């Protein structure tokens, strides 16, 4: 595809080819999620920092009409005017201490209702050091609640599309470019993990991580029709040691280059490297991601 001018931006050939690659390799995403992904990768934002999702959708539709990129079918939307369910759990901020056995069972509740979406945005926006932002590509969000001494929320989890490219992970997998394009959808990024600051339950974080890797693949496959093979996460080593991941048997691979998705011109190389942890969801995950093993 040749370079084109669209709205307020000129898209280079390399950018248009990257968009084609995103659409081809991310077949499980909706048009909304594809548009968000394109915005994230290209750093296409408004002056207030919000993604230009609407413009991105229009661009994708133009590329479909003029260049035949295969967008997914339009999905039906929820009817307007539906009321938001009144929250059924108190937003308890009293200190909670003890051990996992004293608060179990722990439940990971998929965020679906409007009330739960508001809770998730509030908690992550207020108490996670990265704040709340729209997930990259596909996403699955959870509220975490304990059962004893009473039901109450203790944290949040977010899973989203795997990093487009990440040197230390890609070398560990050992895949070539073609395999990465074919199988990247089977890598999921645990992009937010929050335990509320007034919760001090021993071993709760590692317990949640263990429960998450057992439960989320089914929900992810149900939502996107894709079976995850690997889950990854990035830990800011200046803030956290990553002890809970090590306790939950995640593998430490090394450090990122510290650039982030928006640094397409390597201006922030090494600025804030993160620790990379991964958890294979099947025994031969690396071979499967290289396309060398039957799944």
Buried (B, 14 or more C-beta within 10 A) or exposed (E): BEEBEBEEBEBEEEBBEBBBBBBEBBEBBBBBBBBBBBBBBBEBEEEEEEBBBEBBBBBBBEBBEEEEBEBBEEEEEEEEEEEEEEEEBEEBEEEBEBEBEEBBEBBBBBBEBEBBBEBBBEBBEEBBEEEBBBBBBBBBBBBBBBEEEEEBBBBBBBBBBBBBEBEBBBEBBEBEEEBBBBBBBBBBBBBBBBBBEEBEBEBBBBBBBBBBBEBBBEBBEEEBEBBBBBBBBBBEEEEEEBEBBEBBEBEBBEBBBEBBBBBBEEEEEEEEBBBBBBBBBBEBBBBBBBEEBEE
